Amino acid sequence: MDQDKYIEVNPKKRFGKPIIVGTRISVEDVLSWLSKGMSMTDIIADFPELSEKQIEACQLYQASL
């Protein structure tokens, strides 16, 4: 998966935290929701602008650090 397609780091958005491209939702937010037991379906229901691919990119981004 090409993470650059889904994740961006821009010092002018969210204080330079990695975010999902086209949103202000941070990778940290998504990982926090997953760690609290939310499923991808739950997250997408709350944030319909997100896709499963974007959520997977967040997980891969964290794993690559």
C-alpha positions as CSV (number, residue, x, y, z in Angstrom):
1,M,0.0,0.0,0.0
2,D,1.3,3.5,-0.9
3,Q,0.9,5.3,2.4
4,D,1.6,8.6,0.9
5,K,-1.7,8.3,-1.0
6,Y,-3.5,8.2,2.4
7,I,-1.3,9.8,5.0
8,E,0.3,13.3,5.0
9,V,2.4,15.3,7.4
10,N,1.9,19.1,7.0
11,P,3.2,21.5,9.6
12,K,0.2,23.8,8.9
13,K,-2.4,21.1,9.8
14,R,-2.9,19.5,13.3
15,F,0.5,20.8,14.4
16,G,2.4,18.6,12.0
17,K,0.9,15.3,13.2
18,P,0.3,12.7,10.5
19,I,-3.2,13.0,9.2
20,I,-5.4,11.3,6.6
21,V,-5.2,13.2,3.3
22,G,-8.1,15.5,2.6
23,T,-9.2,15.5,6.3
24,R,-8.1,16.9,9.6
25,I,-8.4,13.4,11.2
26,S,-5.0,12.3,12.6
27,V,-3.5,8.9,12.5
28,E,-3.4,9.1,16.3
29,D,-7.2,9.7,16.4
30,V,-7.9,6.6,14.3
31,L,-5.5,4.4,16.3
32,S,-7.0,5.6,19.5
33,W,-10.5,4.6,18.3
34,L,-9.3,1.2,17.3
35,S,-7.6,0.7,20.6
36,K,-10.8,1.5,22.4
37,G,-12.6,-1.3,20.6
38,M,-14.2,0.6,17.7
39,S,-14.3,-1.5,14.5
40,M,-13.7,-0.1,11.1
41,T,-17.4,-0.1,10.5
42,D,-18.0,1.9,13.7
43,I,-15.4,4.5,12.7
44,I,-16.8,4.8,9.2
45,A,-20.3,5.2,10.6
46,D,-19.1,8.1,12.7
47,F,-16.8,9.5,10.0
48,P,-18.3,8.6,6.6
49,E,-15.6,10.5,4.9
50,L,-13.1,7.8,5.8
51,S,-12.7,4.5,4.0
52,E,-11.3,1.1,5.1
53,K,-8.2,1.8,3.0
54,Q,-7.5,5.0,5.0
55,I,-7.9,3.2,8.3
56,E,-5.6,0.4,7.1
57,A,-3.1,3.0,6.1
58,C,-3.1,4.4,9.6
59,Q,-2.3,1.0,11.0
60,L,0.5,0.4,8.5
61,Y,1.9,3.9,9.2
62,Q,2.1,3.1,12.9
63,A,3.6,-0.3,12.2
64,S,6.3,1.2,10.0
65,L,7.6,3.6,12.8
